[in-house]
């Protein structure tokens, strides 16, 4: 169960849910809304509460965040059809060094960040990412329901959990896995 320490993730989820309803709000507004839901005057007060909740012995001066995979793409339209339309990712930002320069962008869904790049030196096609997920069966059902003509991912029981593997048009693979907790 989520609590106030998950506020940033909750704000991202709120933005994604509103975007699906064609309602766009800035991230700062989502943070303020989450703070209000927890009964705080504003985000700054909640952020201070989150920081105070981390025990001193766990406050490492080095903070390593989850990795952000970079996948090589060759066709922006096909990439958007796959990542945005099929997998349900949101395009967070796009960058080009000039009008005809290759695209570099970030897509996300439910806290997972992924960078897509047309730049030749950024990544090799055929990469693979392993992504922990909850609700693997529901996710697989969602994908099948979209009738994406190039893929109908299955749900596979692996020794480490329930897995839905997809392959993008550029041979990059993502294994979404609901890991089993062994007691």
N, C-alpha and C positions, 0 to 999 in steps of 0.2 A: 504494500500500500504506500502511496506517495504521501509525503508530508511537506512542510514548508521548505525543507532543504532541496526539494526538487523543483523549486519555483521557476528556474530558467527553462527547464525541459517542459514544464506545464505551459509556460508562455509560448514556446515554440509550437506545441501541440494545439494551443488555442488559435494561433495565427493560421496554422494549416487547416484547421477545421473551419474557420471563418472564410478562408480563401476558397474552400470547396463550395461555399455558399455565395461566392463572388463578393465577399466583404474583405477589403484589404485594410489592415491597420499596421502602424509601425511597431517594431519590436518593443520600443519603450512604452507604448500604450498598453501592449499585452502584459508587460511586467507590472505596470501600475494596476491593471485589472486583477492580476493574480494577487498582488499585495492586498488589495481591497477585499478579496475573497477570504484571505486569512485574517482580516480585521486590522490591518496595519494602515497607517495614514498614507504612506507612499512607499515606493520601491526602496528608497534609501534606508528606511527603518527596517524593512524586511531583510535587505541585504546585510545590514549590521547584525540582525538576529541570526542569520545563516552563518555568518563568520564566527559569531560567538558560540555557536553550537558545535563547532569543530574542536575536539579536545586538543589542548596544547601539544601533547605528545604526538599527535597526528599531523601537526602543521609542519610539513616538510618544506624547506625553502625551495625545493625543486618540485614542480608540479608537472607530471607527464600526462598529457591528455590522450584520448583515443586517436589512433592514426587515421588519416584521411587518405584513402586510396586514390590514385590518379589513374584513370583509364584512358587509353588512346582511342580517339574516334576519328572517322574519316568523312562523315557526312552528318552535318548538324541536324538536318530534317529527320533522318533515320534515328539519330541519337535521341532527339526530343520525342519522337513517336514511341520509342522504347522506354526511356527513363521517366518522362513526364506523363505520357498518355497511358502506357501499359503498367508500369510499376507504381505510378502515383506520386512520384517525386515532385517537389516544387523547385523551380529555378530560382536560386537565391540571388545570384549575380552573374553577369557575363563581362568578359574583358577581351578586347582586341587592341593590339598596338597601333592599328591603322584601319582604314575602311575595308581593305581587302586582306587583312591579316588573319591568321588562324584564330579560332575561338578557344578561350579558356574560361570555364565556368564552374560554378558550384551548384549541385542539386542536393536536396535533402528530403528526408521523410522520417518522422518520429525520432529525431535525434541522430539519425545516421547521416553523415556528410560524405559526399563523393565529389571529386573533381573530374571533369571531362576535358580533354585537351586534344586539339587538332595539331599541336606542335610536335614535330617529328622527334625531338629529343626528350620529351617529357615521360614517355612510357612506351612499352612495347605492347602491341595487340596480343591478346591471348592471356592476359593476367587473370588472377583469381583472387576473390576476397571471401572470407568466411565471416558471416554476420550473425551474431546472436539475435534471436527474435522470440517474442511470445506470440501465440496465436498462429502458428505455422499452418494449421489446417484451414483456418479462416482466410489467411493470406492467399493460399493456393486456390481456394474457392473464388476469391475476389478476382484473381488473375484469369482463371478459366472463364469466368463470367464476362470478361472484356472482349472475348473473341478476337484476340490479337492473332492475325493470320499466320505469323511465323513461329509461334511457340505456344505449347499447351503444357506447362510444367506439371510434373507429378509431385506426389507427396511420398517421400521415401523414408522408411525407418532405417536408420543407421545405428551402429553400436553406441554412438555418442548423442543421438537424439533424432528428432523428426526434422527432415530436411526438404526444402524446396529450392531447387537449383535452376537458375535462369542463365541464358547465354545471350549477350547483346549482339547486334549485327556485326560487331567487329571481333568476335570470338572471346570477349572478356566474359568471365563467369562469376556469378555471385551465388554462394551457397547460404541461404537464409536457414538457420538452424535453431530449433527450439530444443535446447540441451536438456537432457534428463538429469535430474538430481538424484544421485544414488545415496541411499541412507545407510 
